[in-house]
Amino acid sequence: MNKMEAIAREATRQALSMHPKPPESEQANWTLGKFETDDEGIFEIYIPSERPLDAKVISTAKVNRRTGEVSVEIFL
């Protein structure tokens, strides 16, 4: 796990703790997607679907590559 992923993981855990916990059966299907640009790392938790456009995004964390600043959006 790289530094940006560790930052995103901790920030996402904190953000999710402010929402009602989803059922374990739903959480079992959560998948992590990672994308990197020149400026940031983008980490999404999502539930996959047969068609990628139908995947349900649970959270998105964006970590600034230079500063380590993180922003998290939750979609529960």
PDB file as gemmi writes it, atoms N, CA and C in Angstrom:
CRYST1    1.000    1.000    1.000  90.00  90.00  90.00 P 1                      
ATOM      1  N   MET A   1       0.852  -1.175   0.000  1.00  0.00           N  
ATOM      2  CA  MET A   1       0.000   0.000   0.000  1.00  0.00           C  
ATOM      3  C   MET A   1       0.900   1.241   0.000  1.00  0.00           C  
ATOM      4  N   ASN A   2       0.606   2.172  -0.896  1.00  0.00           N  
ATOM      5  CA  ASN A   2       1.416   3.394  -0.933  1.00  0.00           C  
ATOM      6  C   ASN A   2       0.862   4.438   0.036  1.00  0.00           C  
ATOM      7  N   LYS A   3       1.593   5.527   0.173  1.00  0.00           N  
ATOM      8  CA  LYS A   3       1.239   6.564   1.147  1.00  0.00           C  
ATOM      9  C   LYS A   3      -0.133   7.181   0.854  1.00  0.00           C  
ATOM     10  N   MET A   4      -0.409   7.461  -0.428  1.00  0.00           N  
ATOM     11  CA  MET A   4      -1.710   8.058  -0.769  1.00  0.00           C  
ATOM     12  C   MET A   4      -2.851   7.100  -0.424  1.00  0.00           C  
ATOM     13  N   GLU A   5      -2.657   5.807  -0.669  1.00  0.00           N  
ATOM     14  CA  GLU A   5      -3.697   4.834  -0.356  1.00  0.00           C  
ATOM     15  C   GLU A   5      -3.950   4.757   1.146  1.00  0.00           C  
ATOM     16  N   ALA A   6      -2.885   4.825   1.936  1.00  0.00           N  
ATOM     17  CA  ALA A   6      -3.037   4.797   3.397  1.00  0.00           C  
ATOM     18  C   ALA A   6      -3.804   6.025   3.887  1.00  0.00           C  
ATOM     19  N   ILE A   7      -3.512   7.189   3.320  1.00  0.00           N  
ATOM     20  CA  ILE A   7      -4.224   8.421   3.684  1.00  0.00           C  
ATOM     21  C   ILE A   7      -5.698   8.293   3.314  1.00  0.00           C  
ATOM     22  N   ALA A   8      -5.969   7.803   2.102  1.00  0.00           N  
ATOM     23  CA  ALA A   8      -7.346   7.648   1.642  1.00  0.00           C  
ATOM     24  C   ALA A   8      -8.105   6.644   2.504  1.00  0.00           C  
ATOM     25  N   ARG A   9      -7.448   5.555   2.862  1.00  0.00           N  
ATOM     26  CA  ARG A   9      -8.104   4.511   3.666  1.00  0.00           C  
ATOM     27  C   ARG A   9      -8.547   5.060   5.021  1.00  0.00           C  
ATOM     28  N   GLU A  10      -7.658   5.758   5.703  1.00  0.00           N  
ATOM     29  CA  GLU A  10      -7.989   6.292   7.026  1.00  0.00           C  
ATOM     30  C   GLU A  10      -9.091   7.355   6.935  1.00  0.00           C  
ATOM     31  N   ALA A  11      -8.986   8.248   5.957  1.00  0.00           N  
ATOM     32  CA  ALA A  11      -9.997   9.298   5.800  1.00  0.00           C  
ATOM     33  C   ALA A  11     -11.360   8.691   5.440  1.00  0.00           C  
ATOM     34  N   THR A  12     -11.361   7.651   4.614  1.00  0.00           N  
ATOM     35  CA  THR A  12     -12.613   6.996   4.234  1.00  0.00           C  
ATOM     36  C   THR A  12     -13.239   6.302   5.441  1.00  0.00           C  
ATOM     37  N   ARG A  13     -12.432   5.626   6.232  1.00  0.00           N  
ATOM     38  CA  ARG A  13     -12.956   4.978   7.445  1.00  0.00           C  
ATOM     39  C   ARG A  13     -13.616   5.999   8.370  1.00  0.00           C  
ATOM     40  N   GLN A  14     -12.953   7.136   8.556  1.00  0.00           N  
ATOM     41  CA  GLN A  14     -13.516   8.172   9.416  1.00  0.00           C  
ATOM     42  C   GLN A  14     -14.832   8.697   8.842  1.00  0.00           C  
ATOM     43  N   ALA A  15     -14.860   8.946   7.545  1.00  0.00           N  
ATOM     44  CA  ALA A  15     -16.073   9.477   6.915  1.00  0.00           C  
ATOM     45  C   ALA A  15     -17.211   8.463   6.981  1.00  0.00           C  
ATOM     46  N   LEU A  16     -16.917   7.183   6.753  1.00  0.00           N  
ATOM     47  CA  LEU A  16     -17.952   6.154   6.811  1.00  0.00           C  
ATOM     48  C   LEU A  16     -18.499   5.976   8.229  1.00  0.00           C  
ATOM     49  N   SER A  17     -17.667   6.241   9.231  1.00  0.00           N  
ATOM     50  CA  SER A  17     -18.115   6.066  10.614  1.00  0.00           C  
ATOM     51  C   SER A  17     -19.217   7.056  10.997  1.00  0.00           C  
ATOM     52  N   MET A  18     -19.406   8.100  10.206  1.00  0.00           N  
ATOM     53  CA  MET A  18     -20.441   9.093  10.470  1.00  0.00           C  
ATOM     54  C   MET A  18     -21.788   8.702   9.861  1.00  0.00           C  
ATOM     55  N   HIS A  19     -21.834   7.554   9.198  1.00  0.00           N  
ATOM     56  CA  HIS A  19     -23.054   7.076   8.535  1.00  0.00           C  
ATOM     57  C   HIS A  19     -23.464   5.745   9.151  1.00  0.00           C  
ATOM     58  N   PRO A  20     -24.749   5.396   9.041  1.00  0.00           N  
ATOM     59  CA  PRO A  20     -25.180   4.073   9.528  1.00  0.00           C  
ATOM     60  C   PRO A  20     -24.408   2.976   8.794  1.00  0.00           C  
ATOM     61  N   LYS A  21     -24.032   1.959   9.534  1.00  0.00           N  
ATOM     62  CA  LYS A  21     -23.238   0.876   8.957  1.00  0.00           C  
ATOM     63  C   LYS A  21     -24.110   0.035   8.019  1.00  0.00           C  
ATOM     64  N   PRO A  22     -23.664  -0.151   6.765  1.00  0.00           N  
ATOM     65  CA  PRO A  22     -24.415  -1.007   5.835  1.00  0.00           C  
ATOM     66  C   PRO A  22     -24.368  -2.467   6.291  1.00  0.00           C  
ATOM     67  N   PRO A  23     -25.305  -3.287   5.843  1.00  0.00           N  
ATOM     68  CA  PRO A  23     -25.302  -4.699   6.211  1.00  0.00           C  
ATOM     69  C   PRO A  23     -24.006  -5.387   5.767  1.00  0.00           C  
ATOM     70  N   GLU A  24     -23.566  -6.367   6.556  1.00  0.00           N  
ATOM     71  CA  GLU A  24     -22.348  -7.116   6.230  1.00  0.00           C  
ATOM     72  C   GLU A  24     -22.443  -7.738   4.838  1.00  0.00           C  
ATOM     73  N   SER A  25     -23.623  -8.218   4.465  1.00  0.00           N  
ATOM     74  CA  SER A  25     -23.788  -8.859   3.160  1.00  0.00           C  
ATOM     75  C   SER A  25     -23.490  -7.884   2.025  1.00  0.00           C  
ATOM     76  N   GLU A  26     -23.834  -6.610   2.210  1.00  0.00           N  
ATOM     77  CA  GLU A  26     -23.533  -5.597   1.192  1.00  0.00           C  
ATOM     78  C   GLU A  26     -22.045  -5.271   1.191  1.00  0.00           C  
ATOM     79  N   GLN A  27     -21.466  -5.131   2.381  1.00  0.00           N  
ATOM     80  CA  GLN A  27     -20.048  -4.800   2.478  1.00  0.00           C  
ATOM     81  C   GLN A  27     -19.168  -5.891   1.863  1.00  0.00           C  
ATOM     82  N   ALA A  28     -19.625  -7.125   1.868  1.00  0.00           N  
ATOM     83  CA  ALA A  28     -18.844  -8.235   1.315  1.00  0.00           C  
ATOM     84  C   ALA A  28     -18.592  -8.048  -0.181  1.00  0.00           C  
ATOM     85  N   ASN A  29     -19.428  -7.262  -0.842  1.00  0.00           N  
ATOM     86  CA  ASN A  29     -19.285  -7.041  -2.282  1.00  0.00           C  
ATOM     87  C   ASN A  29     -18.499  -5.774  -2.627  1.00  0.00           C  
ATOM     88  N   TRP A  30     -18.076  -5.025  -1.625  1.00  0.00           N  
ATOM     89  CA  TRP A  30     -17.350  -3.786  -1.889  1.00  0.00           C  
ATOM     90  C   TRP A  30     -16.004  -4.088  -2.544  1.00  0.00           C  
ATOM     91  N   THR A  31     -15.652  -3.272  -3.514  1.00  0.00           N  
ATOM     92  CA  THR A  31     -14.403  -3.412  -4.255  1.00  0.00           C  
ATOM     93  C   THR A  31     -13.692  -2.062  -4.252  1.00  0.00           C  
ATOM     94  N   LEU A  32     -12.354  -2.094  -4.232  1.00  0.00           N  
ATOM     95  CA  LEU A  32     -11.564  -0.863  -4.263  1.00  0.00           C  
ATOM     96  C   LEU A  32     -11.050  -0.623  -5.671  1.00  0.00           C  
ATOM     97  N   GLY A  33     -11.300   0.577  -6.172  1.00  0.00           N  
ATOM     98  CA  GLY A  33     -10.754   1.001  -7.457  1.00  0.00           C  
ATOM     99  C   GLY A  33      -9.754   2.119  -7.209  1.00  0.00           C  
ATOM    100  N   LYS A  34      -8.628   2.093  -7.927  1.00  0.00           N  
ATOM    101  CA  LYS A  34      -7.576   3.101  -7.749  1.00  0.00           C  
ATOM    102  C   LYS A  34      -7.236   3.713  -9.105  1.00  0.00           C  
ATOM    103  N   PHE A  35      -7.122   5.023  -9.109  1.00  0.00           N  
ATOM    104  CA  PHE A  35      -6.734   5.763 -10.301  1.00  0.00           C  
ATOM    105  C   PHE A  35      -5.734   6.822  -9.871  1.00  0.00           C  
ATOM    106  N   GLU A  36      -4.721   7.057 -10.669  1.00  0.00           N  
ATOM    107  CA  GLU A  36      -3.763   8.113 -10.336  1.00  0.00           C  
ATOM    108  C   GLU A  36      -3.603   9.051 -11.509  1.00  0.00           C  
ATOM    109  N   THR A  37      -3.564  10.336 -11.190  1.00  0.00           N  
ATOM    110  CA  THR A  37      -3.270  11.355 -12.180  1.00  0.00           C  
ATOM    111  C   THR A  37      -1.948  12.003 -11.771  1.00  0.00           C  
ATOM    112  N   ASP A  38      -1.510  12.995 -12.521  1.00  0.00           N  
ATOM    113  CA  ASP A  38      -0.276  13.697 -12.161  1.00  0.00           C  
ATOM    114  C   ASP A  38      -0.414  14.419 -10.825  1.00  0.00           C  
ATOM    115  N   ASP A  39      -1.648  14.834 -10.477  1.00  0.00           N  
ATOM    116  CA  ASP A  39      -1.870  15.648  -9.287  1.00  0.00           C  
ATOM    117  C   ASP A  39      -2.441  14.907  -8.092  1.00  0.00           C  
ATOM    118  N   GLU A  40      -3.165  13.799  -8.323  1.00  0.00           N  
ATOM    119  CA  GLU A  40      -3.846  13.151  -7.200  1.00  0.00           C  
ATOM    120  C   GLU A  40      -4.048  11.662  -7.414  1.00  0.00           C  
ATOM    121  N   GLY A  41      -4.318  11.009  -6.297  1.00  0.00           N  
ATOM    122  CA  GLY A  41      -4.752   9.622  -6.315  1.00  0.00           C  
ATOM    123  C   GLY A  41      -6.230   9.614  -6.011  1.00  0.00           C  
ATOM    124  N   ILE A  42      -6.987   8.814  -6.743  1.00  0.00           N  
ATOM    125  CA  ILE A  42      -8.428   8.722  -6.559  1.00  0.00           C  
ATOM    126  C   ILE A  42      -8.737   7.277  -6.181  1.00  0.00           C  
ATOM    127  N   PHE A  43      -9.411   7.102  -5.041  1.00  0.00           N  
ATOM    128  CA  PHE A  43      -9.695   5.781  -4.503  1.00  0.00           C  
ATOM    129  C   PHE A  43     -11.195   5.662  -4.300  1.00  0.00           C  
ATOM    130  N   GLU A  44     -11.812   4.710  -4.993  1.00  0.00           N  
ATOM    131  CA  GLU A  44     -13.252   4.522  -4.899  1.00  0.00           C  
ATOM    132  C   GLU A  44     -13.570   3.157  -4.302  1.00  0.00           C  
ATOM    133  N   ILE A  45     -14.563   3.135  -3.431  1.00  0.00           N  
ATOM    134  CA  ILE A  45     -15.152   1.883  -2.990  1.00  0.00           C  
ATOM    135  C   ILE A  45     -16.467   1.784  -3.749  1.00  0.00           C  
ATOM    136  N   TYR A  46     -16.686   0.637  -4.387  1.00  0.00           N  
ATOM    137  CA  TYR A  46     -17.897   0.473  -5.178  1.00  0.00           C  
ATOM    138  C   TYR A  46     -18.374  -0.972  -5.154  1.00  0.00           C  
ATOM    139  N   ILE A  47     -19.623  -1.161  -5.553  1.00  0.00           N  
ATOM    140  CA  ILE A  47     -20.194  -2.489  -5.726  1.00  0.00           C  
ATOM    141  C   ILE A  47     -20.262  -2.726  -7.230  1.00  0.00           C  
ATOM    142  N   PRO A  48     -19.492  -3.701  -7.727  1.00  0.00           N  
ATOM    143  CA  PRO A  48     -19.466  -3.934  -9.176  1.00  0.00           C  
ATOM    144  C   PRO A  48     -20.801  -4.443  -9.702  1.00  0.00           C  
ATOM    145  N   SER A  49     -20.975  -4.291 -10.999  1.00  0.00           N  
ATOM    146  CA  SER A  49     -22.172  -4.754 -11.685  1.00  0.00           C  
ATOM    147  C   SER A  49     -21.728  -5.372 -13.011  1.00  0.00           C  
ATOM    148  N   GLU A  50     -22.617  -6.106 -13.642  1.00  0.00           N  
ATOM    149  CA  GLU A  50     -22.274  -6.693 -14.945  1.00  0.00           C  
ATOM    150  C   GLU A  50     -21.865  -5.615 -15.933  1.00  0.00           C  
ATOM    151  N   ARG A  51     -22.578  -4.520 -15.907  1.00  0.00           N  
ATOM    152  CA  ARG A  51     -22.227  -3.369 -16.757  1.00  0.00           C  
ATOM    153  C   ARG A  51     -21.524  -2.343 -15.884  1.00  0.00           C  
ATOM    154  N   PRO A  52     -20.316  -1.935 -16.241  1.00  0.00           N  
ATOM    155  CA  PRO A  52     -19.578  -0.971 -15.415  1.00  0.00           C  
ATOM    156  C   PRO A  52     -20.346   0.304 -15.086  1.00  0.00           C  
ATOM    157  N   LEU A  53     -21.188   0.758 -16.009  1.00  0.00           N  
ATOM    158  CA  LEU A  53     -21.955   1.983 -15.750  1.00  0.00           C  
ATOM    159  C   LEU A  53     -22.996   1.787 -14.659  1.00  0.00           C  
ATOM    160  N   ASP A  54     -23.329   0.536 -14.348  1.00  0.00           N  
ATOM    161  CA  ASP A  54     -24.320   0.248 -13.314  1.00  0.00           C  
ATOM    162  C   ASP A  54     -23.699   0.008 -11.942  1.00  0.00           C  
ATOM    163  N   ALA A  55     -22.380   0.098 -11.839  1.00  0.00           N  
ATOM    164  CA  ALA A  55     -21.714  -0.084 -10.538  1.00  0.00           C  
ATOM    165  C   ALA A  55     -22.211   0.990  -9.576  1.00  0.00           C  
ATOM    166  N   LYS A  56     -22.332   0.624  -8.303  1.00  0.00           N  
ATOM    167  CA  LYS A  56     -22.799   1.571  -7.278  1.00  0.00           C  
ATOM    168  C   LYS A  56     -21.580   2.068  -6.492  1.00  0.00           C  
ATOM    169  N   VAL A  57     -21.279   3.353  -6.616  1.00  0.00           N  
ATOM    170  CA  VAL A  57     -20.143   3.944  -5.903  1.00  0.00           C  
ATOM    171  C   VAL A  57     -20.568   4.237  -4.464  1.00  0.00           C  
ATOM    172  N   ILE A  58     -19.762   3.756  -3.511  1.00  0.00           N  
ATOM    173  CA  ILE A  58     -20.014   3.962  -2.084  1.00  0.00           C  
ATOM    174  C   ILE A  58     -19.271   5.203  -1.594  1.00  0.00           C  
ATOM    175  N   SER A  59     -18.006   5.336  -2.000  1.00  0.00           N  
ATOM    176  CA  SER A  59     -17.213   6.495  -1.565  1.00  0.00           C  
ATOM    177  C   SER A  59     -16.125   6.798  -2.583  1.00  0.00           C  
ATOM    178  N   THR A  60     -15.713   8.052  -2.590  1.00  0.00           N  
ATOM    179  CA  THR A  60     -14.581   8.496  -3.404  1.00  0.00           C  
ATOM    180  C   THR A  60     -13.673   9.344  -2.521  1.00  0.00           C  
ATOM    181  N   ALA A  61     -12.392   8.964  -2.479  1.00  0.00           N  
ATOM    182  CA  ALA A  61     -11.391   9.743  -1.744  1.00  0.00           C  
ATOM    183  C   ALA A  61     -10.355  10.243  -2.742  1.00  0.00           C  
ATOM    184  N   LYS A  62     -10.061  11.529  -2.674  1.00  0.00           N  
ATOM    185  CA  LYS A  62      -9.050  12.128  -3.549  1.00  0.00           C  
ATOM    186  C   LYS A  62      -7.926  12.654  -2.665  1.00  0.00           C  
ATOM    187  N   VAL A  63      -6.693  12.216  -2.970  1.00  0.00           N  
ATOM    188  CA  VAL A  63      -5.527  12.608  -2.185  1.00  0.00           C  
ATOM    189  C   VAL A  63      -4.583  13.400  -3.076  1.00  0.00           C  
ATOM    190  N   ASN A  64      -4.265  14.629  -2.653  1.00  0.00           N  
ATOM    191  CA  ASN A  64      -3.327  15.468  -3.378  1.00  0.00           C  
ATOM    192  C   ASN A  64      -1.943  14.855  -3.273  1.00  0.00           C  
ATOM    193  N   ARG A  65      -1.310  14.597  -4.408  1.00  0.00           N  
ATOM    194  CA  ARG A  65       0.000  13.934  -4.449  1.00  0.00           C  
ATOM    195  C   ARG A  65       1.091  14.745  -3.742  1.00  0.00           C  
ATOM    196  N   ARG A  66       1.031  16.072  -3.829  1.00  0.00           N  
ATOM    197  CA  ARG A  66       2.093  16.910  -3.246  1.00  0.00           C  
ATOM    198  C   ARG A  66       1.874  17.206  -1.773  1.00  0.00           C  
ATOM    199  N   THR A  67       0.629  17.502  -1.398  1.00  0.00           N  
ATOM    200  CA  THR A  67       0.379  17.962  -0.025  1.00  0.00           C  
ATOM    201  C   THR A  67      -0.167  16.875   0.901  1.00  0.00           C  
ATOM    202  N   GLY A  68      -0.728  15.809   0.332  1.00  0.00           N  
ATOM    203  CA  GLY A  68      -1.351  14.771   1.149  1.00  0.00           C  
ATOM    204  C   GLY A  68      -2.755  15.146   1.606  1.00  0.00           C  
ATOM    205  N   GLU A  69      -3.241  16.315   1.182  1.00  0.00           N  
ATOM    206  CA  GLU A  69      -4.605  16.739   1.552  1.00  0.00           C  
ATOM    207  C   GLU A  69      -5.603  15.776   0.935  1.00  0.00           C  
ATOM    208  N   VAL A  70      -6.615  15.428   1.718  1.00  0.00           N  
ATOM    209  CA  VAL A  70      -7.597  14.441   1.256  1.00  0.00           C  
ATOM    210  C   VAL A  70      -9.012  14.977   1.369  1.00  0.00           C  
ATOM    211  N   SER A  71      -9.851  14.597   0.402  1.00  0.00           N  
ATOM    212  CA  SER A  71     -11.278  14.901   0.484  1.00  0.00           C  
ATOM    213  C   SER A  71     -12.022  13.597   0.212  1.00  0.00           C  
ATOM    214  N   VAL A  72     -13.100  13.385   0.951  1.00  0.00           N  
ATOM    215  CA  VAL A  72     -13.860  12.146   0.829  1.00  0.00           C  
ATOM    216  C   VAL A  72     -15.335  12.483   0.623  1.00  0.00           C  
ATOM    217  N   GLU A  73     -15.962  11.804  -0.328  1.00  0.00           N  
ATOM    218  CA  GLU A  73     -17.403  11.894  -0.541  1.00  0.00           C  
ATOM    219  C   GLU A  73     -17.992  10.514  -0.280  1.00  0.00           C  
ATOM    220  N   ILE A  74     -19.097  10.467   0.459  1.00  0.00           N  
ATOM    221  CA  ILE A  74     -19.797   9.231   0.762  1.00  0.00           C  
ATOM    222  C   ILE A  74     -21.150   9.255   0.052  1.00  0.00           C  
ATOM    223  N   PHE A  75     -21.517   8.142  -0.576  1.00  0.00           N  
ATOM    224  CA  PHE A  75     -22.763   8.068  -1.345  1.00  0.00           C  
ATOM    225  C   PHE A  75     -23.682   6.968  -0.823  1.00  0.00           C  
ATOM    226  N   LEU A  76     -23.832   6.848   0.478  1.00  0.00           N  
ATOM    227  CA  LEU A  76     -24.714   5.825   1.057  1.00  0.00           C  
ATOM    228  C   LEU A  76     -26.135   6.333   1.114  1.00  0.00           C  
TER     229      LEU A  76                                                      
END                                                                             
